[in-house]
Amino acid sequence: MHDQSVQRQGTARSQRLPRNQQRDRVLRLVGAASGAVDAAELAERMNLHVTTVRFHLDALCEEGAVARTRIKRDGVGRPRTGYVAVRDRLDYRSLAEILAMELGETAAERQERAERAGQRWADRILASDDTGAEGPATPNGSAADAGIDECADRIAGIFARMGFGAELTAATEDGERRRTILLHACPVRDLARAHPEVSCAMHRGLLRGLLNAENAPGGSAELEPFVEPELCIARVIGS
């Protein structure tokens, strides 16, 4: 009885918090998570109704503090909607806008320079990234296959933290050493549509820089922008 009373009191306190304090707590919990977290998990931890948590998450997404992504289910079924804190968006947006203005007079010049900038950017991200190169093990796969899987997992995580809504799809069973990453959101979508030779080239350079970094398995990377209005596709291919 005492434990139930304490739990009810904690729930009541959570529900009585002002809306801005609840939202701040949602943001702190999302930021502290090691990966994407869904609304149901947050609601359970906060003793709030899941609808209330989703309301705060939607507001945080509108503010640019949180980005939606996909969480794969262990079994069959559609992926769940997950949320990650966006740490790099403001710096990224400023960088992309400056590049669009300053990279060159022709589209070819801007594309070449933007891709080189993306590769250098990858070096900086990896130098400051403390998550290591750990990723999911590949059952019954070769060491090279596992390396591609781990690298693709890490790349997807980096793109997710930057607000791309990255989803790493399941590995194929056809023996090909390639992984596909669906990018459901672009943090600079309007700029990418106006200047694809800058934004998309920089993303491509970033992707290739992450794949070919020191201790990475190497290989090639492809980026197919705007296959749908809200979807780009990145492919990581083993050498």
Rosetta blueprint (number, residue, H / E / L):
1 M L
2 H H
3 D H
4 Q H
5 S H
6 V H
7 Q H
8 R H
9 Q H
10 G H
11 T H
12 A H
13 R H
14 S H
15 Q H
16 R H
17 L L
18 P L
19 R H
20 N H
21 Q H
22 Q H
23 R H
24 D H
25 R H
26 V H
27 L H
28 R H
29 L H
30 V H
31 G H
32 A H
33 A L
34 S L
35 G L
36 A L
37 V E
38 D L
39 A H
40 A H
41 E H
42 L H
43 A H
44 E H
45 R H
46 M H
47 N L
48 L L
49 H L
50 V H
51 T H
52 T H
53 V H
54 R H
55 F H
56 H H
57 L H
58 D H
59 A H
60 L H
61 C H
62 E H
63 E H
64 G L
65 A L
66 V E
67 A E
68 R E
69 T E
70 R E
71 I E
72 K L
73 R L
74 D L
75 G L
76 V L
77 G L
78 R L
79 P L
80 R E
81 T E
82 G E
83 Y E
84 V E
85 A E
86 V L
87 R L
88 D L
89 R H
90 L H
91 D H
92 Y H
93 R H
94 S H
95 L H
96 A H
97 E H
98 I H
99 L H
100 A H
101 M H
102 E H
103 L L
104 G L
105 E L
106 T L
107 A H
108 A H
109 E H
110 R H
111 Q H
112 E H
113 R H
114 A H
115 E H
116 R H
117 A H
118 G H
119 Q H
120 R H
121 W H
122 A H
123 D H
124 R H
125 I H
126 L H
127 A H
128 S H
129 D L
130 D L
131 T L
132 G L
133 A L
134 E L
135 G L
136 P L
137 A L
138 T L
139 P L
140 N L
141 G L
142 S L
143 A H
144 A H
145 D H
146 A H
147 G H
148 I H
149 D H
150 E H
151 C H
152 A H
153 D H
154 R H
155 I H
156 A H
157 G H
158 I H
159 F H
160 A H
161 R H
162 M L
163 G L
164 F L
165 G L
166 A E
167 E E
168 L E
169 T L
170 A L
171 A L
172 T L
173 E L
174 D L
175 G L
176 E L
177 R L
178 R E
179 R E
180 T E
181 I E
182 L E
183 L E
184 H L
185 A L
186 C L
187 P L
188 V L
189 R H
190 D H
191 L H
192 A H
193 R H
194 A H
195 H L
196 P H
197 E H
198 V H
199 S H
200 C H
201 A H
202 M H
203 H H
204 R H
205 G H
206 L H
207 L H
208 R H
209 G H
210 L H
211 L H
212 N L
213 A L
214 E L
215 N L
216 A L
217 P L
218 G L
219 G L
220 S E
221 A E
222 E E
223 L E
224 E E
225 P E
226 F E
227 V E
228 E E
229 P L
230 E L
231 L E
232 C E
233 I E
234 A E
235 R E
236 V E
237 I E
238 G L
239 S L
